[in-house]
Amino acid sequence: MSELSLMWPWALAGLLVVPLLVVGYRRVLRAQEARRAALAADGLVMPAPARSRWRHLGPALLIAAMAVMVLSLTRPVASVTEPHRDGTVVLAFDVSNSMAATDVKPSRLEAAKAAARGFVAKQPASVRIAVVAFGGTGLVTQRPTDDRSAVLAAIARLKPAGDTSLSDGILGGLSAIVGKPVKAPGDAEKGTDEETPIGYHGGTAIVLLTDGEDTTKDGPSGAAELASAAGVRIEPIGLGTPAGTTIKVDGFSIATALDESSLQAIAETTGGTYRRASDAATLAAVYDAIELQWTTRTVPHEVTSWVAALAALLLLGGATVSVLRQGRVI
């Protein structure tokens, strides 16, 4: 608990009754003592014995209960520091033709989609999820959101087609995180990183789901370095097998196999971990291993009930002590 605030501070005016109760209690004691002394002088009662300070315990507890009850009327709010997982995860799907290969059943893309649905279901509400589809270009199909149904709908729409650009997949993930298009660094036509200031985005991750076959001349190293500078961790997941298989594209048979070298380099550059998913079960386990870091946040909680409970305990304690010592509450 870092700080305490009051929703109704004006209710503190009720504390003015506390000193009045103390003054009234002292007057009652003096009146009782004077009355007893007068009766003792007439021989009607025994002189008052030495009084113990503990005789004030019951009334003190009752007055304290009154003060705490007044405090509860102010509706106190405590700011409590809580651990939680927060941030943004971008699921970047390779949707090139090679993702239709069936060396991972039922296909590389369908296995990735099935495991992604399980990943989405396990994330806490504090984690926002985005979906990016990349082939020859990267496209943000779902911006970061906590709406799980929108994320699942975006995943369901993915279909394989076209070439593969790992760089555009990373840039698409960065675009989803930043909220605006991010250009390839050092590209005279697309712009430079100076033209796309993206700031620092710790607590974010891009899950790059691909077979690693890059069909463009520009490698992903520049985009990976840009992500690293922005504090974005990339977790590449290799789909397929090194032995590979063949697919049919426009009537031609094309060989396709998992290319791990570029994915390992991306992970090393951004502080992520490369993992291979050779089947759907392994892919599901890979998703389970991807976790955001735990952070803390300050959350306000109204603690009126706790203060009222303390007042009730003081009231009960004061009444009990008074009954045991005097046979009555007041």
C-alpha positions as CSV (number, residue, x, y, z in Angstrom):
1,M,0.0,0.0,0.0
2,S,1.7,3.2,-1.2
3,E,-0.8,5.9,-0.4
4,L,-4.3,6.5,1.0
5,S,-6.9,9.0,-0.3
6,L,-10.4,9.8,0.8
7,M,-13.4,10.0,-1.6
8,W,-15.5,11.9,1.0
9,P,-13.0,13.9,3.0
10,W,-15.8,16.2,4.3
11,A,-16.9,13.3,6.5
12,L,-13.8,13.9,8.7
13,A,-15.9,16.6,10.4
14,G,-17.5,13.8,12.3
15,L,-14.3,13.3,14.2
16,L,-15.2,16.5,16.2
17,V,-17.5,14.3,18.2
18,V,-14.5,12.3,19.6
19,P,-13.1,15.1,21.9
20,L,-16.7,15.8,23.0
21,L,-17.0,12.1,24.0
22,V,-13.7,12.2,25.9
23,V,-14.7,15.4,27.8
24,G,-18.1,13.9,28.6
25,Y,-16.6,10.7,29.8
26,R,-14.2,12.6,32.2
27,R,-17.1,14.6,33.5
28,V,-19.1,11.5,34.2
29,L,-16.1,10.0,36.1
30,R,-15.7,13.1,38.2
31,A,-19.4,13.2,39.0
32,Q,-19.4,9.5,39.9
33,E,-16.4,9.9,42.2
34,A,-17.9,13.0,43.9
35,R,-21.1,11.2,44.4
36,R,-19.3,8.2,45.9
37,A,-17.2,10.4,48.2
38,A,-20.4,12.1,49.4
39,L,-22.1,8.8,50.1
40,A,-19.0,7.5,51.8
41,A,-18.9,10.5,54.1
42,D,-22.4,9.7,55.2
43,G,-21.4,6.1,55.8
44,L,-23.7,4.8,53.1
45,V,-20.9,3.2,51.0
46,M,-17.4,2.1,51.4
47,P,-14.7,4.6,50.5
48,A,-13.6,4.2,46.9
49,P,-10.7,1.8,46.5
50,A,-7.6,2.6,44.5
51,R,-8.6,2.8,40.9
52,S,-6.6,1.0,38.1
53,R,-5.9,2.7,34.8
54,W,-7.3,-0.4,33.1
55,R,-10.8,0.8,34.1
56,H,-10.6,3.2,31.1
57,L,-9.9,0.4,28.6
58,G,-13.5,-0.4,27.7
59,P,-14.6,3.2,27.2
60,A,-11.4,4.0,25.3
61,L,-12.1,1.1,22.9
62,L,-15.7,2.3,22.4
63,I,-14.5,5.9,21.7
64,A,-11.8,4.5,19.3
65,A,-14.5,2.5,17.5
66,M,-16.6,5.7,17.0
67,A,-13.5,7.4,15.5
68,V,-12.8,4.6,13.1
69,M,-16.5,4.4,12.1
70,V,-16.3,8.1,11.2
71,L,-13.2,7.3,9.1
72,S,-15.0,4.6,7.2
73,L,-17.6,7.2,6.2
74,T,-14.9,9.1,4.2
75,R,-14.7,6.0,1.8
76,P,-10.9,5.6,2.0
77,V,-9.1,4.4,-1.1
78,A,-5.7,2.6,-0.9
79,S,-3.3,2.5,-3.8
80,V,-1.9,-1.0,-3.8
81,T,1.0,-2.3,-5.9
82,E,0.1,-5.5,-7.7
83,P,2.1,-7.8,-9.9
84,H,0.7,-8.5,-13.4
85,R,1.6,-9.4,-16.9
86,D,1.2,-6.4,-19.2
87,G,2.3,-5.5,-22.7
88,T,1.6,-6.4,-26.3
89,V,2.2,-9.6,-28.3
90,V,2.1,-9.6,-32.1
91,L,1.3,-12.9,-33.8
92,A,3.0,-12.5,-37.2
93,F,2.0,-15.3,-39.5
94,D,3.9,-16.2,-42.6
95,V,1.1,-16.6,-45.2
96,S,3.3,-17.4,-48.3
97,N,2.7,-20.3,-50.5
98,S,5.2,-22.5,-48.7
99,M,3.0,-22.4,-45.5
100,A,0.6,-24.7,-47.3
101,A,3.2,-27.5,-47.0
102,T,2.0,-30.6,-45.1
103,D,5.2,-31.6,-43.4
104,V,3.4,-30.3,-40.3
105,K,-0.1,-31.7,-40.2
106,P,-2.6,-30.6,-41.4
107,S,-0.4,-27.9,-42.9
108,R,2.2,-25.4,-41.5
109,L,-0.2,-22.5,-41.5
110,E,-3.2,-24.5,-40.1
111,A,-1.1,-25.9,-37.3
112,A,0.2,-22.4,-36.5
113,K,-3.4,-21.1,-36.4
114,A,-4.6,-23.9,-34.1
115,A,-1.9,-23.4,-31.6
116,A,-2.3,-19.6,-31.8
117,R,-5.9,-20.0,-30.7
118,G,-4.8,-21.9,-27.6
119,F,-2.2,-19.2,-26.9
120,V,-4.8,-16.4,-27.1
121,A,-7.1,-18.2,-24.7
122,K,-4.4,-18.5,-22.1
123,Q,-3.4,-14.8,-22.0
124,P,-4.6,-12.6,-19.2
125,A,-6.8,-9.6,-20.0
126,S,-3.9,-7.2,-19.4
127,V,-2.0,-8.5,-22.5
128,R,-3.1,-7.0,-25.8
129,I,-2.7,-9.1,-28.9
130,A,-2.3,-8.1,-32.5
131,V,-2.2,-10.2,-35.7
132,V,0.0,-9.6,-38.7
133,A,-0.1,-11.5,-42.0
134,F,3.1,-11.3,-44.1
135,G,4.1,-12.7,-47.5
136,G,5.7,-10.4,-50.0
137,T,4.5,-7.5,-47.7
138,G,3.4,-7.2,-44.1
139,L,-0.2,-6.3,-43.3
140,V,-1.7,-5.6,-39.9
141,T,-5.0,-7.6,-39.9
142,Q,-5.8,-6.8,-36.3
143,R,-4.4,-4.0,-34.2
144,P,-3.5,-4.6,-30.6
145,T,-6.6,-5.3,-28.6
146,D,-7.9,-7.1,-25.6
147,D,-10.9,-8.3,-27.6
148,R,-10.1,-12.0,-27.9
149,S,-13.0,-12.7,-30.4
150,A,-11.6,-10.1,-32.8
151,V,-8.1,-11.7,-32.6
152,L,-9.5,-15.2,-33.2
153,A,-11.5,-13.9,-36.2
154,A,-8.3,-12.3,-37.7
155,I,-6.5,-15.6,-37.3
156,A,-9.3,-17.6,-38.9
157,R,-9.1,-15.4,-42.1
158,L,-5.5,-16.2,-42.9
159,K,-4.8,-18.1,-46.1
160,P,-1.5,-18.9,-47.9
161,A,-0.5,-17.0,-51.0
162,G,2.5,-15.2,-52.5
163,D,6.2,-14.9,-51.6
164,T,8.0,-14.4,-48.2
165,S,9.7,-11.3,-46.8
166,L,10.8,-11.8,-43.2
167,S,11.8,-8.2,-43.1
168,D,8.2,-7.1,-43.9
169,G,6.9,-9.5,-41.3
170,I,9.0,-7.8,-38.6
171,L,8.2,-4.3,-39.9
172,G,4.5,-5.3,-39.9
173,G,4.8,-6.4,-36.3
174,L,6.5,-3.1,-35.4
175,S,3.8,-1.2,-37.2
176,A,1.1,-2.9,-35.1
177,I,3.0,-2.0,-31.9
178,V,3.7,1.6,-32.9
179,G,0.3,2.3,-34.4
180,K,1.7,3.6,-37.7
181,P,3.6,2.2,-40.8
182,V,7.2,1.5,-40.1
183,K,9.6,1.8,-43.0
184,A,12.6,-0.5,-43.7
185,P,15.8,1.1,-42.4
186,G,18.2,2.4,-45.0
187,D,15.8,1.9,-47.9
188,A,15.9,5.0,-50.2
189,E,12.5,4.2,-51.7
190,K,10.7,3.1,-48.5
191,G,12.3,5.6,-46.2
192,T,14.8,5.4,-43.4
193,D,14.6,4.7,-39.7
194,E,15.0,8.4,-39.1
195,E,11.8,9.0,-41.0
196,T,10.0,6.5,-38.8
197,P,10.7,7.3,-35.1
198,I,9.2,4.5,-33.2
199,G,10.5,5.1,-29.6
200,Y,11.0,2.4,-27.0
201,H,8.5,-0.3,-26.4
202,G,9.6,-2.6,-23.6
203,G,7.3,-5.3,-22.6
204,T,6.3,-6.2,-26.2
205,A,7.1,-9.2,-28.3
206,I,6.6,-10.4,-31.9
207,V,6.0,-14.1,-32.3
208,L,7.3,-14.8,-35.9
209,L,5.6,-17.9,-37.3
210,T,7.4,-18.9,-40.4
211,D,9.3,-21.6,-42.2
212,G,12.2,-19.1,-42.6
213,E,12.4,-19.2,-46.4
214,D,13.0,-15.6,-47.4
215,T,12.3,-15.1,-51.2
216,T,13.5,-11.5,-51.3
217,K,17.0,-10.1,-51.8
218,D,16.9,-8.0,-48.6
219,G,17.4,-10.1,-45.5
220,P,15.7,-9.4,-42.2
221,S,18.8,-8.2,-40.3
222,G,18.0,-4.5,-40.7
223,A,14.5,-4.9,-39.4
224,A,15.7,-7.1,-36.6
225,E,18.1,-4.4,-35.5
226,L,15.4,-1.8,-35.6
227,A,13.2,-4.0,-33.4
228,S,16.1,-4.5,-31.0
229,A,16.7,-0.8,-30.7
230,A,13.0,-0.3,-29.9
231,G,13.1,-2.9,-27.1
232,V,10.9,-5.3,-29.0
233,R,11.8,-9.0,-28.5
234,I,11.2,-11.3,-31.4
235,E,10.4,-15.0,-30.8
236,P,10.8,-16.9,-34.1
237,I,9.0,-20.2,-34.4
238,G,10.2,-22.4,-37.2
239,L,7.4,-24.3,-38.9
240,G,8.3,-27.4,-41.0
241,T,11.1,-29.8,-41.2
242,P,14.7,-29.4,-42.5
243,A,14.0,-32.3,-44.9
244,G,11.1,-30.4,-46.3
245,T,8.5,-31.4,-48.9
246,T,7.1,-30.2,-52.1
247,I,4.0,-28.0,-52.9
248,K,2.1,-27.3,-56.0
249,V,2.0,-23.6,-57.2
250,D,0.3,-22.8,-60.5
251,G,0.9,-26.4,-61.7
252,F,4.6,-26.4,-60.7
253,S,6.2,-28.5,-58.0
254,I,8.3,-26.4,-55.7
255,A,10.5,-27.8,-52.9
256,T,10.2,-26.1,-49.5
257,A,12.1,-26.8,-46.3
258,L,12.6,-25.1,-42.9
259,D,15.4,-22.6,-43.0
260,E,16.6,-22.0,-39.4
261,S,19.7,-19.9,-39.9
262,S,17.9,-16.6,-40.5
263,L,15.5,-17.2,-37.7
264,Q,18.2,-18.0,-35.2
265,A,20.0,-14.7,-36.2
266,I,16.7,-12.7,-35.6
267,A,16.3,-14.2,-32.2
268,E,19.9,-13.5,-31.3
269,T,19.7,-9.9,-32.4
270,T,16.5,-9.1,-30.4
271,G,17.1,-11.2,-27.3
272,G,14.5,-13.7,-28.2
273,T,14.7,-17.5,-28.4
274,Y,14.4,-19.5,-31.6
275,R,12.2,-22.7,-31.3
276,R,11.4,-25.3,-33.9
277,A,7.8,-26.7,-34.1
278,S,7.9,-29.8,-36.2
279,D,4.2,-30.8,-35.3
280,A,1.1,-29.2,-33.8
281,A,1.7,-30.6,-30.3
282,T,5.3,-29.2,-30.2
283,L,4.0,-25.9,-31.5
284,A,1.4,-25.7,-28.7
285,A,4.2,-26.3,-26.2
286,V,6.3,-23.5,-27.8
287,Y,3.4,-21.1,-27.3
288,D,3.3,-22.1,-23.6
289,A,7.0,-21.1,-23.2
290,I,6.4,-17.6,-24.5
291,E,5.6,-15.3,-21.6
292,L,5.8,-11.6,-21.0
293,Q,7.7,-10.3,-18.0
294,W,5.9,-9.7,-14.8
295,T,5.6,-6.0,-13.9
296,T,3.9,-4.1,-11.2
297,R,1.2,-1.4,-11.3
298,T,-0.6,0.7,-8.7
299,V,-4.3,-0.1,-8.5
300,P,-6.7,1.9,-6.3
301,H,-9.0,-0.2,-4.0
302,E,-11.7,1.2,-1.8
303,V,-11.1,-0.1,1.7
304,T,-14.2,1.1,3.4
305,S,-15.3,-2.4,4.4
306,W,-11.9,-3.1,6.0
307,V,-12.1,0.1,8.1
308,A,-15.7,-0.6,9.1
309,A,-14.6,-4.1,10.1
310,L,-11.9,-2.6,12.3
311,A,-14.5,-0.3,13.9
312,A,-16.8,-3.3,14.6
313,L,-13.9,-5.2,16.3
314,L,-13.1,-2.2,18.5
315,L,-16.8,-1.8,19.4
316,L,-17.0,-5.5,20.3
317,G,-13.8,-5.4,22.3
318,G,-14.9,-2.3,24.2
319,A,-18.3,-3.7,25.0
320,T,-16.8,-7.0,26.2
321,V,-14.3,-5.3,28.5
322,S,-17.0,-3.0,29.9
323,V,-19.4,-5.9,30.6
324,L,-16.7,-8.0,32.3
325,R,-15.6,-5.2,34.5
326,Q,-18.9,-3.4,35.3
327,G,-21.6,-5.7,34.2
328,R,-22.8,-3.2,31.7
329,V,-21.6,-1.6,28.4
330,I,-21.8,2.0,29.6
